[in-house]
């Protein structure tokens, strides 16, 4: 029932009336993709959206001042599909961040009869039933805004070392069960996929109300939940895949931009995160090594107990990291990289805090941070 609690379980097509939706009985949904220098991803992203089995779609891509091959690829795709509309983005006005401005232009270009907006990142790739399943789930659970976790493609060593720790920290900082509880204030969304009612979007002021936000997905979720509309997070790994970054440099740049801003400058929470990461990077292995060295040097029973306690603690943490690897489809031996990943994650949080107070740079643009 729409008012029931909704856990972030995996969404599948089972139990959803997709034949009804595919027959053309669903409302028009406008899919909006902001794209700035996305030549690596845009063809795969748009082709997957155009291949959706849900029929009542308008696909709008906003080229946000790209300087790579993105405009040429979009022009080619538009020539072969009448369902695709490419919008050439306007210059960025003062006070706006790039992605909110691109999304606002996409919303403005959407057909007036569109009842829902679906915001999809250019590095996200849909399975054929993504839109139909997401709409059916939103309808079933009474969601005014539904955001999905997507399957993360982690192909390089550094992605596999760092990203699981980042995702684990996000799950601890913003538990989906609390986000999905209308009685609690926690609100967050995954900008890789957001489905929102048009009337809800208008009621909270759309992207104009968060024009300067670098973490616009979280800001939109907060506005929606604060206004009393139903916000839901769900597990959409069976329905969409995302390739956020392709190596250490991109991981570093992306998360040093987002971490501090995503926490709204909450220094106590950031400090806890830094100390926890440093413990994983330094204290856990140092404790075990020191205890073993003491025991080997003749420290006796006490040294043996200290070493055993360190080993058991390390084993418990490694088992959790192993489970995270399993959930992300990674080899379980990546649990052994925990100290390295934790050290890099701590460094990213520290750099994010230092940079976030003075502004951030992303995709060739520099933004001042307001109100933190």
N, C-alpha and C positions, 0 to 999 in steps of 0.2 A: 504494500500500500504506500502511497506517496509520502505519508507522514512518518513511516517507519525509519529506524536507523539503517544506514546503508554502509556496510564495510567495503573496503577497496578490493573486492575480489575481482578475479579475471572476468572481463566481459567476453562472451562468445555469442555466436548467433543462436545457440540453443535457448529455447524458451522465448525468443523474440519473434514477433509476427512479421518477419522480413518479406515473405511473399506478398503480403498486403501492401507493404511499403513499396516494394519494387514494382507492383502493379500501377503505381502512380498516384496512390491515395495519400501520400504524405505532403506536407507543405513545402514551398520553395525554400531551400536553404542556400544562402550565399556564402561560399567558401572564399576567404580572403587570405592571400599569401603575401607578406611583405618580403621583398627580395632586394638586398644590397650586396653586390659582388658575390652572387651565388652560382656562378657558372658551374661549379663542381657538382651541385645538387639539383638545380632547378628543373632540368629535363626529367629526371627520375621522379621528383616530387609532383610536378604538374601532370605527367603522364598517368601516374597512379590515381590522382584525383579525377581526371577525366574518365578513368576506367571504372568508377564507382557504379555499383549496381543500383543504388538509389537514384531514381531518374530525375527528380525535380531539383536540379542543381544549377547554380551559376558560379563559375570559377573565375575569380578576379585576382590577378597578380599585380601588385604595385611595384614597379621598378623604381627603387628609392635611390636614384642618382648613381647607378652602377657604372663603374669604369672598366669592367672586364667584359667578357662575352655574354653576360646575362641578357642584355637587350636583344642581341642577335638571336639567341636561342629562343627567347620568348616570341619574337616576331615569326620565327619559323613554326613554332607550335601553334600560334594564332592563325596562321594561314591554313592549317589542316584541321582546326577544330572551331566551329562556330560557337561552342559553349564557353570558350575562353575569351576573357576580355583583359587586355593588358593596359594598365593605367601608368602613364609616365608621371612620376612623382614631382610635385612642386618643390622649389627650394625650401629648405628647412627654416621656418620662421623663428624669431627670437622666443625663447622660453619653452620650446618644444624639444623633446628627444626624438631621435630618428624613427624608432619603431612605432611609438604611439602616433606620430604624424602619418606614417605610411598606412597604418591600420585605419586611422580616421578617414583618410582619402579612399581607402577601399570600401569602407562602410558607406561613404557618400556616393560611391559609384554603383552600389548594389541596387538591384531592381526594387522598386517600392513595395512590391508584393512579397518580398522575402520576409518570412516570419521568424527566421533564425539566422544568426551569423555564426559561421564556423571559422575560427582563426587558427591557421596552420603555419608552422614555421617551414621555411624552405628546405631545411635539412631533415624533414619528417616525411616518411614514405608510407602511404596507406595501403592496406589490404582492400580488396574490392568491396567488402561489407562494412568498412569502417563507419561511414556516415550513417548508413541505415541502422547499424547496431547502436551507435552512440545516441541517435535521435530516439530510438525505441527505449533505450535505457533511461534517458532523461524524462521521457513521457511516463514510463512506468513508475519512476521514483519521484515524480513531481519536481524535477530540478529546473530551476530557472537558468542555472549555469552549471555545466558539466565539464570537468577537465580530466584528461586521461594521462596516466603514466604510460609511456610507450616503451617498447623494447629498445634497449640501448645497444647499438653496434659498437663494440669496443675491440678494435682490431690490432692495436699496437701495444707494446709492453707498457708504456707509460700510462696510457688510458686505463689499462687493466690494474695497474698499481694504485692510481690515485682516485679514479672515478668511483669505485665501490665505497671508499671511505666518505666521499662527498655525499653520495646518495644515502648512506647510513646516517650521516649527521643530519641531513634534511629530514629523514624519517623521524629522528629523535626530536628535532626542533619543532617540527610541524606534524604531529601524529595524525594520519588520515582520519582516524576515528573521531578525534576532536574537531578537525576541520568539518567533518560531515555532521557534526552535532549542532543543530540550530541554536542550542542554548549556550554554546561556548563561543568565545570571541575569536579563536584561532581561524585564520583564513589564508589560504595560499592556493595557487594554481600553477599548472605546468603550461607555459606559453607555447609549447610544441603542439598542443591541441586543446582548444577551448570551444565549446558549443554554448551559445547564449541566446536567449530569447531577444528578439528585437525590442520588445517593449521594456524588458528589464534593462537592456543596454541604454536605451533612451532615458529611463527613469533615474539611472545613476550618473547621467551626464556623459556617458561614453568615454572615449579617450581624451576628449577636451578637458575632462575633470582631472586627468592625471597626466597632462601633456608633458610635464618635465620629468616624469618617472623613468629611470633606467630599468627598473624591475617592474615593468608595467603589468605583467600577469598577476603578480601578487597584489599590486595596488587595485586592479580591477576586482579581484576576488574580495578584497577587504571592503570595497565600496558596495558590492553586491550583498555581502552578508550583513554589513552594517545597516543596509536599507531594509533588511528583513526578508530578502529573497533566498530561496533554497540553493545552497552551494554544495556540490558533490564532487569528490575525487573518486576515481575508479581505476582499476588496473586494466589498461588497454593493450597490454603487451602482445596479445594474440591478434591485434587489429592494426597496429602501426609500429614502425621502426624508425629510430632516429640515429643519425651519426652527428653528434655534436661537434667533436673535435677529432683531429687526426694525428695528434702527437703532443709532446710535452709543451712546446711553445704555445699552441692553441689552448691547451688545458689551463696553463698558467695565466694567459691573457684573459680568458673567459671568466675564470673563477675569482681572480683578483679584482675583477670588475664587479662581480655579483655578490660576494659573500657579505661584505660590510653593509651594502645597500639593502640586501635581502633581510638583514637583521634589524633594519631601521636604526642602525647605530646603537643597538642595545649592548653596551659595553660589558655588563656582567655576563651575558650569554656568550659573547665573543671571547671573553677571557676564559670562561669555562671550556670552550671549544679548543682554544689554544693550549691550555694546560693539559687537557685530555689527550690531544694529539702529541704533545711533547712527552707525555708519560708513555704513550705507545712507542714513540720513536727512541726514547732514551732510557726511561726508568725501567721498563719491563726487560729489555735485553741486558741493561747494565746490572740490574738486580740478579739476574740469572748468572751472568758471567762472574760477577763479584762473589756470589755465593759459592759457585763451583770452584773458583780459584782459592777461596778461603778453606773449603773442604779438602781440596787437593793438597794444600799446604799444611794439613794436619789440624784443622780447626775442630775436629771431633764431631760429637753429636749435634751441638748447636749449629755448626756450619752446615751439617747435613740437613737439618730441619729447615734452615733458611733456604738452602738450595732447592729442597723438595717443594717448599711453598712457592718459590719463584717459578719452578717448572710447572706446577699445577695451575698457577695463575696464567702463565703464558699459554698453557694448553687450552684453558677455558676461553681466552680471548681468540686464540687461533681457530677454535671450533666455530665461534661466531663468525669470524672472517671467512671460514670455509663455507658456511651456509650462505653467506652473502655471495660468494663466488658461484655457488650452485644456482642461486636465484637468477644471477646475471648470465648464466650459461658459460662461465669461465672455468678453466681447469682449477681444481681445488688447491693445487700447490701454490697458487698465488697468495694463499694465506701466509706463506713464509715471507712475503714482501711487506708485511704489515709495518715494520719499523721504518722502512724506506718511504712507503706511502704516507705514513703519519708525519714523518719529518717534513715532507714536501707540503702536506696539507697544512701543517702548522705555519710553515713559511708563507703559504698563500694567504692564510688568515691575517698574519701580521702585516704583510704588504698591502692587503686589501684595506685594513684599518688605516694604515698610513696614507694610502692614496685616496681612499674614499672621502676623507675630510677635505681634500683639496681639489676634488674633481676626478673624473674618469675619462679615459680615451677608449673609443670602440669604433672599429671600422672607419678609421680616418676622421672621426669627429671627436671633439673634446667637450665634455659637459661639466658644468659646475654643479655641485651637490648642494641642494637647498634644504634647510630645516633640520640638519643633523648636527 
